[in-house]
Amino acid sequence: MPVIQSQNLINAFDLHVTIDNLAVKTWSAIGYEARVNSARVVSCVLHGSEAQEAARLGGVIKIRAGVGRVLKTGDEHPLNFEGLIKIVRPSQTATRIVAIDYISMLATSE
């Protein structure tokens, strides 16, 4: 999402999504799944040609969550995520991706 400029919305909840260090501004429908002793899974729908071209298998997706300016380092939030894109489902209008975090690589010794 774009950086909030209005002072009235400076305390609004915001998510900042990047794929391979390229900011993705046109996303929707982010969903999280988490289980004990299992990797966290994030699914997301990307819109626009730039975001769709950035979505590739093995790409690194980073999601920073928080209130106000989420680009500050040191502010950790439970919705922060960093992982690898494992599934890409493109269509003409949007691309659905599924990513898993790095804990799955530890379990399979990859």
C-alpha positions in Angstrom: 0.0 0.0 0.0 1.2 3.5 -0.5 2.7 5.5 2.3 0.1 7.4 4.2 0.5 11.1 3.8 -2.5 12.5 5.8 -1.9 13.3 9.4 -5.4 11.9 10.3 -4.4 8.5 8.9 -0.9 8.3 10.3 -2.0 5.8 12.9 -3.8 3.5 10.4 -2.7 -0.1 10.0 -0.5 -0.6 6.9 1.2 -3.4 5.1 4.2 -2.9 2.9 4.8 -5.8 0.4 8.0 -6.3 -1.6 9.0 -9.1 -4.0 12.8 -9.3 -4.6 13.2 -5.8 -3.2 10.6 -4.4 -5.6 7.7 -2.6 -3.9 4.3 -4.0 -4.8 1.6 -1.4 -4.5 -1.3 -3.2 -6.1 -2.2 -6.2 -3.9 -5.3 -7.5 -2.3 -6.7 -10.4 -0.3 -3.7 -11.3 1.9 -4.2 -14.3 4.0 -2.1 -16.0 6.7 -2.0 -19.6 7.9 0.0 -20.7 10.8 0.2 -24.0 12.7 2.4 -25.4 15.4 5.6 -27.1 14.1 4.8 -26.0 10.5 5.8 -23.3 8.1 3.6 -20.1 8.0 1.8 -19.8 4.6 0.8 -16.5 3.1 -1.5 -16.2 0.0 -1.9 -12.9 -1.8 -3.5 -11.6 -5.0 -1.4 -9.2 -7.1 -2.8 -6.7 -9.7 -1.0 -4.8 -12.4 1.6 -5.9 -14.9 4.6 -4.8 -12.8 3.5 -6.9 -9.8 2.6 -9.8 -12.0 6.0 -9.8 -13.7 7.7 -9.7 -10.3 5.9 -12.8 -9.0 8.1 -15.7 -9.9 8.7 -19.1 -8.4 11.5 -18.8 -5.7 11.1 -15.1 -5.4 11.6 -13.6 -1.9 8.5 -11.9 -0.6 8.7 -9.6 2.4 5.6 -8.2 4.2 6.1 -5.5 6.9 3.0 -4.7 9.0 2.4 -2.1 11.5 0.7 1.2 12.5 1.9 4.3 10.7 5.3 4.1 9.0 6.0 0.4 8.7 9.4 0.8 7.0 11.2 1.5 10.4 13.5 -1.3 11.4 13.2 -2.7 14.9 9.4 -2.6 15.1 8.4 -6.2 14.9 4.8 -7.3 14.4 3.3 -10.8 14.3 2.2 -10.2 10.7 5.7 -9.5 9.4 6.6 -12.2 7.0 9.6 -13.2 4.8 9.6 -16.3 2.7 9.8 -17.9 -0.8 7.1 -17.9 -3.4 6.1 -21.6 -4.1 2.9 -21.3 -6.1 2.0 -18.8 -8.9 -1.4 -18.8 -10.5 -1.6 -16.1 -13.2 -4.7 -14.9 -14.9 -5.4 -12.0 -17.3 -6.4 -9.6 -14.5 -4.5 -10.8 -11.4 -1.9 -13.3 -10.1 -2.4 -15.3 -7.0 0.7 -16.3 -5.2 1.4 -18.6 -2.2 4.6 -18.3 -0.2 6.0 -20.2 2.7 8.6 -19.0 5.3 12.1 -20.4 5.7 11.2 -22.9 8.5 10.2 -25.4 5.8 13.7 -25.4 4.5 15.0 -26.4 7.9 12.6 -29.3 8.1 13.7 -30.7 4.7 17.4 -29.8 4.9 17.3 -28.0 1.6 
